[in-house]
Amino acid sequence: MADRARPPSVAGKVMAILDAFATGAGRPNLSEICRRAGLPLATGHRLVGELVAGGFLERVPDGTYRIGTRLWRIGSQAPAVTGLRELALPHMEDLYEATHDNVQLAVLRDGRALFVERLRGTRSVPVLTQVGAALPLHATGAGKVLLAFAPEPVRERIIEEGLARHSARTITDPDELRRSLERVRRTGHAVTRDEMTLGAASVAVPVHDADGAVAAALSLVARSRSADVRRLLPPLTTAARALSRDVAAHWRGGPSAQRNAGA
Amino acid sequence: MADRARPPSVAGKVMAILDAFATGAGRPNLSEICRRAGLPLATGHRLVGELVAGGFLERVPDGTYRIGTRLWRIGSQAPAVTGLRELALPHMEDLYEATHDNVQLAVLRDGRALFVERLRGTRSVPVLTQVGAALPLHATGAGKVLLAFAPEPVRERIIEEGLARHSARTITDPDELRRSLERVRRTGHAVTRDEMTLGAASVAVPVHDADGAVAAALSLVARSRSADVRRLLPPLTTAARALSRDVAAHWRGGPSAQRNAGA
């Protein structure tokens, strides 16, 4: 964010503090925030205090901090995400009603699958995904779709950076993943079983924008024991095509334009 | 946010700039951002540039700015909102499936009904509500529930501040609203017809936390011509009770604790 050669500006420090909350990993106390943000304790103390006073952060009685509702509300106005969400929601509802599985929508961001919406019901299998979560591309169905259709240099860079193991079934061999992604491009859908979460299987397909580029991935996550791709794929494909038409007609300036830069 | 007697700090200026996007009203250019934030153009130009470089804001080719996906992601980690959303989602799905109307969840924030989740389908009536929208308490079903069960000083302050007209049917007379809220407390539900949006009717009920306080309002919004309260109320009440049990069992430190301060 800031040039390494010179100290970050105050705005840079404020962003570094807020970035310390981006992963959602635990609820940090002041020293943990300063460690993540790379700030001296005195500076962090002053700025965190200002952010609490402004409602951007909230102090919990146990001395930890969390993102405040005010910042949530500002963030919820991000049109690249919310525009896509608004278009997708009716189609995702239709899909949920047809399957009762987890219905997820992800975009490619910073080399990960950023989940911008997720529906689930009382009967859906528990999954790691939450709205705002950024999961690895090579271990999730939605991620494999985004990776398979990413420009080749982006795809190769992500593969070369290393494929972390998330379960015993994660594909960690680059060539095996390349073959798997080639299959995704050929068939138009990705399937994962137990590759991110044991017990969960996913099927994912691309959502296209007006230029035919892949703007997002729509996926269903079901129990891997009972997941039947032949049953899940027809409603998933139907919903993704309906959403693609809406995206092509109504959506401008979303992640598609920023995808290559951000990936 | 900042003491009027002294100039705001840089962190205060950064928050003022981001706050300029909170309402979601249009996509401001630089001078509009500076006007809303109360900053000189040179200062605003520098800070906006830093926020764009950090991915907190995005510059659109036409010279306007919008909230960036990075800030959306940080905001999406706000536990006061997302914890409630995660608990509510399965119950809201059940309710959507039973009614196919708009299903909405709101909390009381800064004297308005802040909508933290909303489901809708292809058959639902179009409404103003979006996730992150803050609508007037006196003109929405969810808002009337939140206002009816708010502490009396909070309720009276909001009524005294004036009841803006949003449609020909909005209740703008304080005494008429007080009687309407008394009815909400007696019956346990609120009904509005065409009071915010012509053509839309809503039914809303409270969601209770472990202390029996009203933590949120759950509502259905349907076409006012066909909305049948006797049909909508049973599934709505059932879902709100199921959600209240989950909130009582699993939810700590949500808006309930901050409600009085924030309202």
Interface residues (C-beta under 8 A of the other chain):
Chain A: M1 S9 V10 A11 G12 V14 M15 L18 D19 F21 A22 T23 G24 R27 L47 E50 L51 A53 G54 F56 E58 V60 R66 I67 G68 T69 R70 L71 W72 R73 I74 G75 S76 Q77 A78 P79 A80 V81 T82 R85 E86 L89 P90 H91 E93 D94 Y96 E97 R109 L114 L119 R120 G121 T122 S124 Q130 V131 G132 A134 G253 P255 Q258 G262
Chain B: M1 S9 V10 A11 G12 V14 M15 L18 D19 F21 A22 T23 G24 R27 L47 E50 L51 A53 G54 F56 E58 V60 R66 I67 G68 T69 R70 L71 W72 R73 I74 G75 S76 Q77 A78 P79 A80 V81 T82 R85 E86 L89 P90 E93 D94 Y96 E97 R109 L114 L119 R120 G121 T122 S124 Q130 V131 G132 A134 G253 P255 Q258 G262
